[in-house]
Amino acid sequence: MPYYKRHVFFCVNQREDEACCQDHDARAMRDYAKKRCQELGIHGAGQVRVNQSGCLDRCAEGPIIVVYPDGIWYRYQSRADIDRIIDQHLIRGQPVKELEI
């Protein structure tokens, strides 16, 4: 069994010369997701881990996150989108098709 049931990576890369996830305040959204998972009691060993990452090389589709081991990529625009991913995918195991890329 893996150490985490699901591992969520938020691209927080900042680029000078082209669009990037941090242009959409990706660090703040990662902080929100991590705090929300902690509040729900699903963050930690055997459950969910929320991390930031460097460039995931999908800048034109950003801001993005990827959930492993499922290998599902999402584009989000708001806290409501993050809440849907947490509630539907991380808690219930059902990907949010409308947000997938």
C-alpha positions as CSV (number, residue, x, y, z in Angstrom):
1,M,0.0,0.0,0.0
2,P,1.4,3.5,-0.9
3,Y,2.2,5.9,1.9
4,Y,-0.6,8.2,0.7
5,K,-3.8,7.2,-0.9
6,R,-3.7,10.2,-3.2
7,H,-1.0,12.8,-3.8
8,V,-2.0,16.1,-5.2
9,F,0.5,18.4,-7.0
10,F,-0.3,22.0,-7.7
11,C,2.0,23.6,-10.3
12,V,3.1,26.9,-8.7
13,N,5.7,27.8,-11.3
14,Q,6.4,31.4,-12.2
15,R,7.7,32.3,-15.6
16,E,8.8,35.7,-16.8
17,D,8.2,35.3,-20.5
18,E,5.0,33.2,-20.8
19,A,1.8,32.2,-19.1
20,C,2.2,30.1,-16.0
21,C,0.1,28.7,-13.1
22,Q,1.4,31.3,-10.6
23,D,-0.2,34.0,-12.7
24,H,-3.5,32.6,-11.3
25,D,-2.3,32.7,-7.6
26,A,-1.6,28.9,-7.6
27,R,0.3,29.0,-4.3
28,A,-2.7,30.5,-2.5
29,M,-4.9,27.8,-4.0
30,R,-2.5,25.1,-2.9
31,D,-2.5,26.5,0.6
32,Y,-6.3,26.6,0.5
33,A,-6.6,23.0,-0.6
34,K,-4.1,21.8,2.0
35,K,-5.9,23.6,4.8
36,R,-9.3,22.3,3.6
37,C,-8.0,18.7,3.5
38,Q,-6.7,19.2,7.1
39,E,-10.0,20.6,8.2
40,L,-11.8,17.6,6.7
41,G,-9.4,15.2,8.4
42,I,-8.2,13.6,5.2
43,H,-4.7,15.0,5.1
44,G,-1.8,12.9,6.2
45,A,-0.2,9.4,6.1
46,G,-2.5,6.8,4.5
47,Q,-4.8,9.6,3.2
48,V,-4.1,12.7,1.1
49,R,-1.0,14.8,0.6
50,V,-1.2,18.2,-1.0
51,N,2.1,19.5,-2.4
52,Q,3.4,22.2,-4.7
53,S,5.5,21.4,-7.7
54,G,7.6,23.2,-10.3
55,C,6.5,23.4,-13.9
56,L,4.4,20.5,-15.0
57,D,4.8,21.7,-18.6
58,R,1.1,22.3,-19.3
59,C,1.3,26.1,-19.0
60,A,-1.2,26.9,-21.7
61,E,-3.8,24.9,-19.9
62,G,-3.1,26.3,-16.4
63,P,-3.6,26.7,-13.6
64,I,-3.4,22.9,-13.1
65,I,-3.1,20.1,-10.6
66,V,-2.5,16.4,-11.0
67,V,-3.7,13.7,-8.7
68,Y,-1.6,10.5,-8.3
69,P,-1.7,7.6,-8.4
70,D,-4.8,8.2,-10.5
71,G,-2.9,10.3,-13.0
72,I,-5.8,12.7,-13.4
73,W,-5.0,16.3,-14.5
74,Y,-7.4,19.2,-13.6
75,R,-7.7,22.8,-14.6
76,Y,-9.3,25.0,-11.9
77,Q,-10.4,28.6,-11.7
78,S,-11.8,29.0,-8.2
79,R,-12.0,27.7,-4.7
80,A,-15.3,26.2,-5.7
81,D,-13.5,24.0,-8.3
82,I,-10.9,23.0,-5.6
83,D,-13.8,22.1,-3.3
84,R,-15.4,19.9,-6.0
85,I,-12.1,18.1,-6.6
86,I,-11.7,17.5,-2.8
87,D,-15.3,16.4,-2.2
88,Q,-15.8,14.4,-5.3
89,H,-12.4,13.0,-6.2
90,L,-10.3,12.9,-3.0
91,I,-13.1,11.9,-0.7
92,R,-15.4,9.9,-2.9
93,G,-13.0,8.6,-5.5
94,Q,-15.0,10.0,-8.4
95,P,-13.0,12.2,-10.9
96,V,-14.6,15.6,-11.7
97,K,-15.0,15.1,-15.5
98,E,-15.8,18.7,-16.2
99,L,-12.5,19.9,-14.8
100,E,-10.3,17.2,-16.4
101,I,-7.7,18.1,-19.0
